[in-house]
């Protein structure tokens, strides 16, 4: 790619003396190609340095890149700004130069490439030159600017992000805006090949870059444009600007070969060959496997059991904001959302039309729903719990007493969580609420006339007491182990809070089912 880059102050063209020094540093017998982005200061200073270099006997030629298509064509003499598409010119010119081509040939190919590129950017925030006040023009939530320059210059227009499918809307805006700017018909009729460069302008998270890139590729496919190569990353940033630019290069076979030429520049990322179809993968659906058949083990779940489960799922959904708030302090902030996803999946797995099933199959259904929806540590632990409960019922030795059978199955689930997760009571986890609650159920009624609801209430009280104890514990397990104890002081463990909420829901809804 480039042999030399000349720096000026932030967002200012470098001085002529610095540019001339750079030219002399890399000049050889073939001469020097100077690639300049189309800004007045750069054109003047690089042009002055090139003329001085020529007087010193150095062969030099210049390519000016003006790929930004945000602004109206033909308005004044400034032309389009040079933005991230310039990087593709760097790559192509460098690949030609590496073949030993003449300066004139390198200039011709680079100029051809520059004329076949168009770019357009969007930004949710401007950038701030160190030592200067921050701009406030994009302070309104959801407001973004189309065509903002890489130095924070004002763009073409401001818009509001849609509430839904924001990335898709931005992708359509970028793709359609660029395609409309091409003067020829080689893209408008479909079937043409392009290289895509999606550039992070500074502060766009990688996951959002990839989501936007995927939507861009889908939009190009809808428009009949064939994407041969795609590059995603930080190629031309604008300090902390939160945004992205899209560049499309209309390919020829020779330009494609030059893009693919090996390159040692650390910031350049190779693209796979998108023209080659990916081999088909025979991936079974997560929902395709038929549920295993288990013995009825003397008891079925019935409508009461499914009703209790539905109430628990609704409760977990209701608790999501509260659990998320706790986990933002004590962990990574995903506990409430993950449990909510699991609850939604379990609700979808509930039977219809009064279907009944064995207790083993009931636990397996819950475990499978958790497995396909939750992920993370909490998902794995809950799946282990319900798999162990399923195994307990499936072996056919469950207690004939219905409630005692559930209590012993829960104990098997707790033992699995302890064994595989490595945690125990006192480590500030869900076990601090789960273990004492299950212990109450295993011990059974405190008196002969104690009702099932009273027993469940005592279990819920035990869970709540365990939850409250975690508010004053230092963590010895999970991500909370990395959080300072004083920061978590007074905040219960979100997993324990969820368990306490579940047992309270069971106690409250038992008479209603």
Secondary structure, DSSP 8 states (H G I E B T S, - for coil): --S-----STTS---HHHHHHHHHHH--TT-EEEEEES-HHHHHHHHHHHHHHHHTT--EEEEEE--B-SS-TTSSS------TTHHHHHHHHHHHHHTT--HHHHHHHHHHHHHTEEEEEEESS----TTS----TT-STTEEEET--TTS---SEEEE--SS-HHHHHHHHHHHHHHHH--SSTTTTS--EEEEEEEE-BS--HHHHHHHHHHHHHHHHHTT-EEEEEEEE-SS--TTB-EEEEEEEE--HHHHHHHHS----TT------TTS---------TT-S-------TT-B-HHHHHHHHHHHHHHHHHTHHHHHHHHHHHSSS-HHHHHHHHHHHHHHHS-STT---BHHHHHHHHHHHHHHHT-HHHHHHHHHHHHHHHHHHHTT---SSHHHHHHHHHHHHHHHHHHHH---TTSSSTHHHHHHHHHHHHH--SSTT--HHHHHHHHHHHHHHHHHHHTT----SSGGGGS-HHHHTT---HHHHHHHHHHHHHHHHGGG-
